[in-house]
């Protein structure tokens, strides 16, 4: 059972790395800017415990892709954060859900 668990964990790590690499490519960091892409991948690798981050590089802030709006979702009038339909208050600033969004 231990070997199956270790193999499953290794498979999960490989899938996560592939997903992060594809996000870097989708964000446009993989085209024409090898330093930015390398720093981003190095940061992801360092945070996952494997490898070391290059000295002198800062972690890059990942761009947040726009989320799909589903029925009942709303934007906070105070901070503009996207809220899910289940939230009655903003999870970022705590503002109350406006009555017009029900």
Backbone torsions as a table, in degrees:
resi	resn	phi	psi	omega
1	UNK	NA	-32.3	-178.3
2	UNK	-65.7	-42.8	-180.0
3	UNK	-64.5	-38.5	177.0
4	UNK	-63.6	-39.5	-179.5
5	UNK	-67.1	-43.7	178.8
6	UNK	-63.8	-43.7	178.9
7	UNK	-62.3	-41.3	178.0
8	UNK	-62.6	-39.4	179.2
9	UNK	-67.3	-42.2	178.3
10	UNK	-62.4	-40.3	177.4
11	UNK	-62.8	-42.8	179.0
12	UNK	-62.2	-43.0	179.2
13	UNK	-62.7	-42.0	178.1
14	UNK	-62.5	-41.1	178.8
15	UNK	-65.4	-40.5	179.6
16	UNK	-65.4	-41.8	178.6
17	UNK	-63.9	-41.5	177.7
18	UNK	-63.7	-39.8	179.2
19	UNK	-66.3	-41.7	178.6
20	UNK	-65.8	-39.4	178.5
21	UNK	-63.7	-41.4	179.0
22	UNK	-68.0	-33.6	176.0
23	UNK	-65.0	-38.3	177.8
24	UNK	-63.7	-41.7	179.4
25	UNK	-67.1	-40.9	179.1
26	UNK	-65.6	-36.1	-179.2
27	UNK	-71.9	-7.6	178.1
28	UNK	87.1	7.7	-179.4
29	UNK	-79.3	-16.3	-178.6
30	UNK	-87.8	2.0	-176.9
31	UNK	-116.2	113.1	171.9
32	UNK	77.4	-8.4	-177.7
33	UNK	-126.6	75.1	-175.8
34	UNK	-63.5	-31.3	-178.8
35	UNK	-68.1	-42.2	-179.5
36	UNK	-65.4	-44.4	179.9
37	UNK	-65.7	-41.0	179.7
38	UNK	-63.9	-41.1	179.6
39	UNK	-65.1	-39.8	-179.3
40	UNK	-66.2	-46.0	179.7
41	UNK	-67.1	-38.0	179.1
42	UNK	-64.2	-38.6	178.3
43	UNK	-65.2	-43.7	179.9
44	UNK	-64.2	-40.0	179.6
45	UNK	-67.5	-41.3	-179.0
46	UNK	-66.2	-38.1	-178.5
47	UNK	-72.6	-22.9	179.0
48	UNK	-86.4	-1.8	175.8
49	UNK	96.9	-7.8	180.0
50	UNK	-105.0	139.1	178.1
51	UNK	73.5	-177.7	178.9
52	UNK	-129.6	147.0	177.0
53	UNK	-76.4	141.6	179.4
54	UNK	-62.7	141.5	-179.3
55	UNK	-69.5	135.9	177.9
56	UNK	89.8	1.3	177.4
57	UNK	-104.6	142.8	177.8
58	UNK	-98.9	149.4	176.5
59	UNK	-64.3	137.0	-179.6
60	UNK	-88.3	140.8	175.5
61	UNK	-80.4	124.4	-177.9
62	UNK	-75.9	136.5	175.0
63	UNK	-67.4	141.1	-179.2
64	UNK	-92.3	119.2	179.0
65	UNK	-70.5	147.6	179.2
66	UNK	-64.2	139.3	-178.9
67	UNK	-92.5	152.2	176.4
68	UNK	-72.0	140.1	176.6
69	UNK	-93.4	125.5	177.3
70	UNK	-104.8	163.4	179.7
71	UNK	-55.5	130.1	-179.8
72	UNK	95.1	-16.9	177.0
73	UNK	-67.5	153.9	-177.5
74	UNK	-148.8	158.9	175.6
75	UNK	-102.7	136.2	179.7
76	UNK	-65.2	128.6	179.1
77	UNK	-70.3	-20.7	-177.9
78	UNK	-84.7	-46.3	-174.8
79	UNK	-118.8	-11.0	177.0
80	UNK	82.9	6.5	-178.3
81	UNK	-71.4	143.3	177.8
82	UNK	-74.6	125.1	-179.7
83	UNK	-114.7	145.4	176.4
84	UNK	-81.9	159.4	-175.7
85	UNK	-58.3	-30.7	-177.0
86	UNK	-72.3	-19.8	-176.2
87	UNK	-79.3	130.4	176.1
88	UNK	-94.8	-20.9	175.8
89	UNK	-130.7	158.4	179.6
90	UNK	-67.6	134.1	179.8
91	UNK	-79.5	-12.5	178.4
92	UNK	-92.1	-50.2	-174.4
93	UNK	-116.1	-9.8	177.4
94	UNK	85.5	6.0	179.4
95	UNK	-65.2	147.9	-178.9
96	UNK	-76.5	144.2	178.3
97	UNK	-62.0	129.9	-179.7
98	UNK	-69.7	147.2	-177.9
99	UNK	-64.4	-22.9	-178.8
100	UNK	-72.9	-13.9	-177.8
101	UNK	-91.8	-2.7	179.2
102	UNK	-76.1	NA	NA
